Amino acid sequence: MQLDVIDQPAPTNSDYLPISREHRENDTIKFCQRSADGLEIESVIIPMGGKGVHWNTLCVSSQVGCARGCTFCQTARMGLLRNLTVDEIVGQVRAANQHYGASIRNVVFMGMGEPMDNLENVISALKRLHEDREFQIARKRLTVSTVGRCEGIRKLATLNWRRMGLAISLNAPNDEIRSRIMPINRTDSMAALRQAISEWPLRGGGHVLIEYVLLRGVNDEIEHARQLVEYLRGLKTCVNLIPWNPIDGIDFESPDETRANAFQLELMNAGQLAFQRRIKGRSALGACGQLGNVELRRGRTAKPSQDS
């Protein structure tokens, strides 16, 4: 892994917080911004496209840390340190554009934090990103991901932004498994979540993205795929299968390619739209579930890691 540690003063235009460090894996860049209170905000620039067509997606954070406690996630190990302000959320896009010169086409709220736990600021940031004259992001290129806070989904739905994307971090085919790996399911059950998904205002031909992290021996059996099909039956959804990305100190395993392919095939044969996410940024600790400097739990002024 190539790791560059950067120390620099705040930009004179003050449009965004200073970059404190970055991790690179090929063209994928995870960068960290240092806030005035010594915390780090993590974002990931992800190159996309193929066959001569290329663009960038930016994964942004809505909080430093997260209170939701998902057992397979690095950010959860931090706990929640605080919500990000509107300026700090929008500043991640400005940093990507101005510091890295990356033309951002899509913005996904899939970084650190649960967006529905900071919903007021997230909504304000979404409005600003859409209305900004410099780097306007079309609503159809904005996506908010949630662990499944039904109240937040419904509040966001009242805006009736039909072209904006919604992603649900589901990760389980039934309540027993989901409650074990995702504490949110103990208060917002899968039945309640299904109802909230069914009420989401979709544009014509649109769908809700279902994120499903594959954990070997936990949720990746063929029977689990069949249960998932039944749960999603009748909903306009697309399943995004994500083999688990390794995290030090967390005792899960990622399924091999054959196992992941079999799970996807089972979904597709049953008529459920499904694809596997191409892993980017894993060695740079910028892939799904890998964001978060756990040292900040022990000291809010922790020095950036020099490990490579």
C-alpha positions as CSV (number, residue, x, y, z in Angstrom):
1,M,0.0,0.0,0.0
2,Q,1.2,3.5,-0.8
3,L,0.7,5.9,2.1
4,D,1.4,9.6,1.9
5,V,1.2,11.6,5.1
6,I,0.7,15.3,4.5
7,D,0.9,18.2,6.9
8,Q,-0.1,21.6,5.5
9,P,-1.8,24.8,6.6
10,A,-5.4,25.5,6.0
11,P,-6.2,26.7,2.5
12,T,-6.3,30.5,2.2
13,N,-9.8,30.3,0.6
14,S,-11.0,28.4,3.7
15,D,-13.5,26.5,1.5
16,Y,-12.5,23.2,3.1
17,L,-10.5,21.9,6.1
18,P,-6.8,21.1,5.6
19,I,-5.8,17.7,4.3
20,S,-3.9,15.9,7.2
21,R,-3.1,12.7,5.4
22,E,-4.0,10.4,2.5
23,H,-3.9,6.8,1.4
24,R,-3.7,5.8,-2.2
25,E,-4.4,2.6,-4.0
26,N,-3.9,3.1,-7.8
27,D,-6.4,5.9,-8.6
28,T,-8.5,5.5,-5.4
29,I,-7.7,8.1,-2.8
30,K,-8.8,8.1,0.8
31,F,-8.1,11.5,2.3
32,C,-8.5,12.9,5.8
33,Q,-9.3,16.4,6.8
34,R,-8.3,17.7,10.3
35,S,-10.9,19.8,12.1
36,A,-10.3,22.5,14.6
37,D,-11.1,20.1,17.5
38,G,-8.5,17.6,16.4
39,L,-10.8,15.1,14.8
40,E,-10.4,13.6,11.3
41,I,-13.0,13.5,8.5
42,E,-12.5,10.7,6.1
43,S,-13.6,10.7,2.4
44,V,-12.8,8.5,-0.6
45,I,-12.4,9.4,-4.2
46,I,-13.4,6.4,-6.3
47,P,-12.6,6.3,-10.1
48,M,-15.5,4.7,-12.1
49,G,-16.3,3.8,-15.6
50,G,-14.7,1.9,-18.5
51,K,-14.4,1.6,-22.2
52,G,-13.2,5.2,-22.5
53,V,-15.8,6.7,-20.2
54,H,-14.5,7.7,-16.8
55,W,-15.8,9.7,-13.8
56,N,-15.3,10.0,-10.1
57,T,-17.6,9.1,-7.2
58,L,-16.9,10.7,-3.8
59,C,-17.9,8.8,-0.7
60,V,-18.5,11.4,2.1
61,S,-18.9,11.1,5.9
62,S,-21.7,12.6,7.8
63,Q,-20.3,12.0,11.3
64,V,-17.0,11.3,13.0
65,G,-17.5,7.8,14.2
66,C,-20.9,6.1,14.4
67,A,-23.2,5.0,17.3
68,R,-24.8,2.2,15.4
69,G,-22.4,-0.6,16.5
70,C,-22.5,-2.9,13.4
71,T,-20.1,-5.7,14.3
72,F,-18.3,-5.9,11.0
73,C,-17.5,-2.2,10.6
74,Q,-14.4,-0.3,11.6
75,T,-16.2,3.0,12.1
76,A,-18.4,1.3,14.7
77,R,-15.3,0.7,16.8
78,M,-14.9,4.4,17.2
79,G,-18.3,5.0,18.7
80,L,-19.8,8.4,17.9
81,L,-17.5,11.4,18.5
82,R,-19.7,14.0,16.9
83,N,-21.9,15.1,14.0
84,L,-20.4,16.9,11.1
85,T,-21.6,20.4,10.2
86,V,-23.0,21.3,6.8
87,D,-19.8,23.1,5.9
88,E,-17.7,20.0,6.9
89,I,-19.9,17.8,4.7
90,V,-19.8,20.1,1.7
91,G,-16.1,20.8,2.3
92,Q,-15.3,17.2,1.5
93,V,-16.6,17.7,-2.1
94,R,-14.7,21.0,-2.3
95,A,-11.5,19.3,-1.1
96,A,-11.9,16.6,-3.8
97,N,-12.4,19.2,-6.5
98,Q,-9.9,21.9,-5.4
99,H,-7.1,20.0,-3.7
100,Y,-7.1,16.8,-5.9
101,G,-8.6,18.3,-9.1
102,A,-11.1,15.5,-9.2
103,S,-14.3,16.2,-11.1
104,I,-16.9,14.6,-8.9
105,R,-20.0,13.2,-10.7
106,N,-21.6,11.2,-7.9
107,V,-21.7,11.9,-4.2
108,V,-22.6,9.0,-1.9
109,F,-23.2,9.3,1.9
110,M,-21.6,6.0,2.6
111,G,-18.6,7.2,4.6
112,M,-18.3,7.4,8.4
113,G,-21.5,7.8,10.3
114,E,-25.2,7.2,10.0
115,P,-26.7,10.0,7.9
116,M,-30.2,9.6,9.5
117,D,-28.6,10.4,12.9
118,N,-27.5,13.8,11.5
119,L,-30.4,14.3,9.2
120,E,-30.9,18.1,9.5
121,N,-27.3,18.8,8.4
122,V,-27.4,16.1,5.8
123,I,-30.5,17.5,4.2
124,S,-28.9,21.0,4.2
125,A,-25.8,19.6,2.7
126,L,-27.8,17.8,-0.1
127,K,-29.5,21.1,-0.9
128,R,-26.3,23.0,-1.1
129,L,-24.6,20.3,-3.3
130,H,-27.5,20.4,-5.7
131,E,-27.7,24.2,-5.8
132,D,-24.0,25.1,-5.8
133,R,-23.1,27.0,-9.0
134,E,-19.5,25.8,-9.0
135,F,-19.9,22.0,-8.7
136,Q,-23.7,21.4,-8.9
137,I,-24.5,17.7,-8.3
138,A,-27.7,16.5,-10.0
139,R,-30.1,14.8,-7.5
140,K,-30.0,11.6,-9.5
141,R,-26.2,11.5,-8.6
142,L,-26.8,11.9,-4.9
143,T,-27.3,8.8,-2.7
144,V,-27.9,8.5,1.0
145,S,-27.1,5.2,2.7
146,T,-28.6,4.2,6.0
147,V,-28.5,1.2,8.4
148,G,-32.3,1.2,8.4
149,R,-33.6,4.0,10.5
150,C,-37.2,4.0,9.5
151,E,-38.1,7.4,10.9
152,G,-35.2,9.0,9.1
153,I,-36.1,7.3,5.8
154,R,-39.6,8.6,6.1
155,K,-38.5,12.2,6.9
156,L,-36.2,12.2,3.9
157,A,-39.0,10.8,1.8
158,T,-41.2,13.8,2.6
159,L,-38.8,16.0,0.5
160,N,-40.1,14.0,-2.5
161,W,-36.8,14.1,-4.3
162,R,-37.6,11.3,-6.6
163,R,-34.4,11.4,-8.5
164,M,-32.2,11.1,-5.3
165,G,-30.9,7.6,-4.4
166,L,-31.6,5.7,-1.3
167,A,-29.3,2.8,-0.1
168,I,-30.2,0.4,2.7
169,S,-27.3,-1.4,4.5
170,L,-29.3,-4.6,5.0
171,N,-26.6,-7.4,5.3
172,A,-28.9,-10.1,6.5
173,P,-31.8,-12.2,5.2
174,N,-33.7,-12.5,8.5
175,D,-34.2,-10.8,11.9
176,E,-32.1,-13.3,13.8
177,I,-28.9,-12.7,11.9
178,R,-29.5,-9.0,11.4
179,S,-30.1,-8.4,15.1
180,R,-26.9,-10.3,15.9
181,I,-24.7,-8.2,13.5
182,M,-26.6,-4.9,13.4
183,P,-28.1,-3.6,16.7
184,I,-30.4,-1.2,14.8
185,N,-32.6,-4.3,14.0
186,R,-33.6,-4.6,17.6
187,T,-35.5,-1.4,17.4
188,D,-36.3,-1.1,13.6
189,S,-37.2,-4.7,12.5
190,M,-36.9,-6.0,9.0
191,A,-40.7,-5.9,8.6
192,A,-40.7,-2.2,9.6
193,L,-37.8,-1.5,7.3
194,R,-39.5,-3.2,4.4
195,Q,-42.6,-1.0,4.9
196,A,-40.4,2.2,4.9
197,I,-38.6,1.0,1.7
198,S,-42.0,0.4,0.0
199,E,-43.0,4.0,0.7
200,W,-39.8,5.6,-0.7
201,P,-40.7,7.9,-3.7
202,L,-39.0,6.4,-6.7
203,R,-38.6,8.0,-10.1
204,G,-39.9,5.9,-13.0
205,G,-37.6,2.9,-13.6
206,G,-35.7,3.6,-10.3
207,H,-34.9,1.3,-7.5
208,V,-33.7,1.3,-3.9
209,L,-30.1,0.0,-3.5
210,I,-29.8,-2.9,-1.0
211,E,-26.2,-3.2,0.3
212,Y,-25.4,-6.7,1.4
213,V,-22.0,-7.3,3.0
214,L,-21.1,-11.0,2.5
215,L,-19.7,-12.6,5.7
216,R,-18.5,-16.1,5.3
217,G,-20.6,-18.6,7.3
218,V,-22.8,-15.9,8.6
219,N,-25.1,-14.6,5.8
220,D,-23.7,-16.1,2.6
221,E,-25.4,-19.5,2.3
222,I,-27.7,-20.3,-0.6
223,E,-30.6,-20.6,1.8
224,H,-29.8,-17.0,2.9
225,A,-30.1,-15.9,-0.7
226,R,-33.5,-17.5,-1.0
227,Q,-34.7,-15.8,2.2
228,L,-33.4,-12.5,0.8
229,V,-35.3,-13.0,-2.4
230,E,-38.5,-13.5,-0.5
231,Y,-37.9,-10.5,1.7
232,L,-37.4,-8.2,-1.3
233,R,-40.2,-9.7,-3.4
234,G,-42.5,-7.0,-4.7
235,L,-40.1,-4.1,-3.9
236,K,-38.2,-2.2,-6.6
237,T,-34.6,-3.0,-5.5
238,C,-31.2,-3.8,-6.7
239,V,-28.9,-5.8,-4.5
240,N,-25.2,-4.7,-4.2
241,L,-23.2,-7.7,-2.9
242,I,-20.0,-6.6,-1.1
243,P,-17.5,-9.3,0.1
244,W,-16.4,-8.2,3.5
245,N,-13.3,-6.1,3.6
246,P,-10.7,-7.3,6.3
247,I,-10.3,-5.2,9.4
248,D,-7.7,-5.8,12.1
249,G,-9.3,-7.0,15.3
250,I,-12.7,-8.0,13.8
251,D,-13.2,-11.8,13.6
252,F,-15.1,-12.2,10.3
253,E,-14.0,-13.7,7.0
254,S,-14.8,-12.8,3.4
255,P,-16.3,-15.5,1.1
256,D,-14.3,-16.7,-1.8
257,E,-15.2,-15.8,-5.3
258,T,-17.0,-19.1,-6.0
259,R,-19.2,-18.7,-3.0
260,A,-20.0,-15.0,-3.7
261,N,-20.8,-15.9,-7.3
262,A,-23.2,-18.6,-6.3
263,F,-25.1,-16.3,-4.0
264,Q,-25.4,-13.7,-6.8
265,L,-26.6,-16.4,-9.2
266,E,-29.2,-17.6,-6.8
267,L,-30.7,-14.1,-6.6
268,M,-30.6,-13.5,-10.3
269,N,-32.2,-16.9,-11.2
270,A,-35.1,-15.9,-8.9
271,G,-35.5,-12.6,-10.8
272,Q,-33.8,-10.3,-8.3
273,L,-31.5,-7.7,-9.8
274,A,-28.1,-8.1,-8.2
275,F,-24.4,-7.3,-8.9
276,Q,-21.2,-7.6,-7.0
277,R,-19.3,-4.4,-6.1
278,R,-15.8,-4.3,-7.5
279,I,-13.5,-3.8,-4.5
280,K,-11.6,-0.6,-4.7
281,G,-9.4,1.0,-2.0
282,R,-9.1,-2.1,0.2
283,S,-5.4,-1.8,0.8
284,A,-5.7,1.9,1.4
285,L,-8.4,1.2,4.1
286,G,-10.9,3.1,2.0
287,A,-13.2,0.3,1.1
288,C,-16.7,-0.4,2.5
289,G,-16.6,-0.7,6.3
290,Q,-12.9,0.3,6.6
291,L,-13.2,4.0,7.4
292,G,-12.3,5.3,10.9
293,N,-9.3,6.1,12.9
294,V,-9.9,4.2,16.2
295,E,-7.0,6.0,17.9
296,L,-9.3,9.0,18.1
297,R,-11.3,7.1,20.8
298,R,-8.3,7.1,23.1
299,G,-7.4,10.7,22.4
300,R,-9.1,13.3,20.2
301,T,-5.6,14.7,19.3
302,A,-4.2,11.3,18.2
303,K,-1.4,11.6,15.7
304,P,-2.1,10.1,12.2
305,S,-0.9,6.6,11.8
306,Q,2.4,6.1,9.8
307,D,1.7,2.4,9.2
308,S,1.9,1.2,5.6
